[in-house]
Amino acid sequence: MGEPEGSRAHTRLVAAAVGALVAATGIGGGAYMFFINRGPGSASATPAGYYIALPDEPLGAEDGLQILDATTNLPEGTVFELSIGSPDIEGSSGGPVIEAGLIRIRVANNACRESHGVLQSPSITVSVIVAPFDVSGPISGGRARSSPPDDSAKQPQEVRAVLGDAFENLWGDQVKETDRGKMLQAEKSYNLPVETCTHKLVDTEGGGLRQIPLKPPREGDIQLFEWCPTLDGTLQLEGGNPAEAADVALRFDGAILIDDTATYEALADPVVRFPSDWYPAGGQEPGLNRPVVVASFPAADGEAVARSCGEDVAQRTWQVVLSDGDTDVALVSYYLVLREDGWKVWGTLEGHGERTQPYGG
């Protein structure tokens, strides 16, 4: 089916931005999208019966994420589904469980907007749903299913023993009746302080959006590498072409973004483990068409490689820093060695990789 380019760009932003936001909560499970019915927020008073009580305001911050932990009297191990939405991004994830009466929620305020030079924080709506079925599908009405859904594995046996297979024992002010059983939903909207903004959204041509970090990742942090390359078989940097090193870094970054295993494995040094877990430049600015090289130089000019792997490795390593091309904010640094078959990426650090100001800043 045909789809406007702007719509595709916006879909990519939603998936990436919300994916980062929901993943930051520390929850697992498959992500999906569904409409959030934004009604009035949960009352401050504890509801009657079974309940989920979201806080009236953030409880603090942890690693730059806002803490919105909810309390509940639902059984231990109950599976819940978390949805977080703002005017521009919306998404959800299911699979985490209630532990010790707590629903752990961490939110990144990564969809701020700038109007007339003033940064503004959006309203964020948090919704938590507990049900004996998958709420990503139709709850009532809609197109008929070819076969009845199997909801038996949705909640653990010990939870169904208390609440019932269709949650027939679930009761309280937040409980809703559906044709597949009862469900409990708690929802609240927050206006997070503007100083908690980590990213801002900008409109692009074609109706898309880009998500731009407000400061370089890990600025001021001392970062260490997880591993170091072996120097056996490496060549002197003088024997290589820096332009080719930069091209390899860009291709590697693009392959990681789309999980092109064949390409990133061909460009990676043998020392690299699980490169698909790395965070590419494009993933830090959803909607970014293509990152650009903002700096390319011998790693011995900096301190990061020597700090982790020693001066000998630094002398054989070339560093390439990628940016968004507009703000010159360093998004990621790649570190390469030169071997007989060309430049190979052996490491990465967030941002510019050093405890310095960003390149071009």
N, C-alpha and C positions, 0 to 999 in steps of 0.2 A: 504494500500500500504506500502511496505517496505521503510524505510528511514534510512540512516546511522546515528549512534548515534551522531557523531560529528555534523551532520546537525541539529539534534534536539536541541543539546546544544546551537548551534549558534543562532537558532531561538529563544530560550528562552532568550538569552542575548539581541538580537535585541528588542524583545517585552518589556522586563523589562527596559533596558537602555533608549530606546527611549520613553517609557511610562513616565519614570521619567523626561526626558528632556522636552518632550512636555507638560506634566502636569505642569511643572514649569513655563510655560508661562502664566498660569492662564486661559487657554482656556478649553472649555468643548467639549462634543460631543463624538461620537464613534470613536475609533482609527482604522486605517486600514493601510495596506502596499501598496505601488505602486511604480513603477520605476520613478526615477527622471531623466529627460533628462538634464544632466549638460552641458549647453552651456555657453557662455560668460556671465559674471556678468552684472547686470544692469548698465547702464551708470550713471555717477555722475550727469550729467545735467538732469533736469526735462524733461521727455518725453512729446511729444505732445499728446493732447487729454486726455482721462481718463488715469490715471497712478497710480502706486504704487511705491514709491521711498524708497528703502532700504538704510540705512546709509552706508557710505564707511567704517566705523569702529565702534566698540562698543561705545555707548554713555555714558557708565559708568557701574556701577555694583549695584545690589540690592540683599541683602541676599545671596551673593556669586554667583548670576546669572548675566550673561552678558546681557546688555540692547541693543536690536537691533530693537527698534521701527521704524516702517515705516510710512510715511505720504502718504495720498491719497486724491484725489478729487472725489472718488466714493460716492454714496449716503449714508447717515446715515442709519445704520442698515443692510448694505450689508453683507451677510454671506461669509466668506472666508475660505479657506482650507490651512493649514500650513504644510509644510514638512521640516524636518531637517535631513541631512544625513552627514555621514563621511565615510572614507574608510571601517570601521568595522560595523557601525550601521546605520540604515536608517528606517524612519517611518514617519507617518503623522497623523494628527487629523483634523477633521472638525467640524464646529458648532459655532465658535465665530463670532462676528459681529464687523463691523467698528463703532467706536464711536468718534465723534468730529474730523473726518479726521485722526484718528490714528489707526494703527494696532499694538497692544501691543505684543511684542515678548521678551521672556526671555529665555536664553540658558544656560544650564549647560555644562561646558567643561568636560564631564565625560568619554571620550574615548581616553585619552592620551596613549602614548606608551613609553616604556623605552628601549633604545638601547645602549648597552655598558655602562650601568650605567648612561646614560644621558636621562632625561625626555624630551619627544618631544610632542608638541601639534599638533593634526591633522588639516587638512583643513576641515572646516565645511561649507556645502552648505545649504542656506536657500531659500526656494521657497514658494511663496504665489500665490495662484490661486483663481480667482473669476469667477464663471460660473453659468449659470442657470440650471445646471445639476450636478449630482454626478460624480466627476472626478475619483472616485475609480473604476468605471466600464469602459468598452471599450467606447472610444469617437467616433471612426470610425473603420470600418472593424470589424474583430473578429467574433466569433460565433454569429449566429442570435439569437435574443431574442424571447421567446415564445409570448410575448406581448410587446407593446410599453412602455417604461419607463414613469412613472408619475413624471415629473419635476416641477409640479405646486407648490409644497410646498417647493422647494429648497430655493427660495428667497422670502422675504416678499412682500406682495402686493404693498406696497409703493415703493419698489425698482423696481419691474417689471413695475410699472407705469411710471418710469423715463427711465429705460434701455430697456424695452420691455420684453415680455415673453421669447423670445429666445435671449435676449440681442441684438436685431437688431439695437438699438440706441447706442450701445457701439462702440467707435472708438478710435484710438490712436496707437502709435508705438508699444505698448506691446500687442495689441489685435491679437488673432488668430481665424481663421475660422474653425469650425468643422461641421459635419453633423447634430449636435443637437443644433447648435447655436454658438454664439461667446463666447470666454473666454479671460480673461486677466491674464497673468502670469508675475511675476517679480522674478528674481533669482539673488543671489549674493553669492560668496564664501568668507570666512573669515579665516584668520590664527590668532587665538586668542593667546595672550601671554601665555607662558608656566606657568607663575605664577598663571594663572586662572584655571589650571587643578585641578579638585576635585577628579577624579578617574583615575586609569590606567588599561589598559586591558592586560591580560596575557593569553598565549595559554595554553590549557590543553590537556591531552591525548585524542585521538579520534577526534581532529580537532575542539574542542570547545573553548570557551573563558570564562574568568572570569573577572569581573569588581571589582577592589579592591579600597576602599577609601584610599586616601593619608594621611588622618589623622582621628582620631576618631571623630565620629559625635558629634557635640555640645561641643567639647573640650573647657574647660574654661568657659562654660556657667553655670549659676545657673538655674536649671530646677525645675519646680513645678508640682505637680500632679493635675489632674483635679478633683479628688475625693479621699476620704479616706474610708477604710473599717470600718464597725462596729466591735467592739471587742467582742460583745455578741456571745458566742458560740465558740470563738477561744481558742486554747490550747497553753500551754507553748511550746516554741521552743524545749526545751529539750525532749519533748515527741515524736518528729518526727525524721525521718531519712533524713539527708541532701542529701544523694544520690537520694532519691525519689523526693525531691524537685527539684533537678537538672533535673531529668528525666521528671517531669511534665513541667518544663520550656521549655525543648527541644521539647516535644510533642506539647505544646501550640504554640510555634513558628512555627513548621511545619504545624499545622492546619490553622493558620492565613495565611500562605503563599499560601496554595491551597484552602483557603476558605472552610475548612471542618467544617461547622457550628456545627454539632453534637459534634465533639470532643472539639472544643475550648469552647463551652458553658458548657460542662461537667467539664472542667478544670478551668473555670473562677469563681471567687467569685461573689455572687449575686450583689455586688456593681458595677460591671463592666457594662458599657454601650458601645455598639457598638464596641466590641473588633476587629471586622473585619477591622476597620479603622486604626488599629495600624500597624506599619511598622516593619515587622519581619526581622531577621538577613539575611535570604536568599534573601529578596528583596533588601537589600543594597549591596549585591555582587552577581548579576546575574551570573549563572554558578557555584555557590558554591554548592557542593553536599550535605553537611550537616554541620551546625555550630557545634562548640564544646563549652563546659563549660570552661571558662578561670578563673573564680572566683566564689566562693559560700560561703556565710558567713552571720552572723546576720546583718540586716540592721542598727542596733544600732551602729555598728562599723563605719558607715558613717554619713552623715549629711542630706541627701536628704529627708528621710522619716520624721525625726523629724522636719525638716524645714517646711514641708507642713502639716503634720498630728499630730505632737506632739510626745513626747518621749514614751508615752504609746503604740502607734501604732508601733513605731520603735522597741520596745522591743518584739513585737509579730510578726515581719516581717522578713522573710528570703529573701536575695537578691541573684539572680543568674545572672551572666554576661556571655553573649555568644560572641564568637569570630569566626574568620574564620579558626582557627587552624594552619595557616601558619605564619601569621604576628603578631598574638596576638593583633591585633587592636580590641578593644571592640566595638561591633556593636550595642548591645541592652542589657538593664538590665530589668529583670522581678522581681517583688516583690510579695511574697506569704505569706499567713497566713495558719496556720494549723487548720483544723476543724475536726469534728468527722469522716467525710467521706474522709479525706485526705487533701493534700496540694491544695490550690486554689490560682490562680493568681489574684491579685487585681489591679496591676498597672504596668506601664512600663515607662522607660525613655530612651532616645537615648544614645548610647555609654555606658560609664561606669557609667553614672548617677550622677557623682559627679564632683565638680570643682577641679579635681586633674589630675595627669598624668594617662594614661591608664594602666590597669593591664597588666603585662608582658612586658610593654614598657621600 
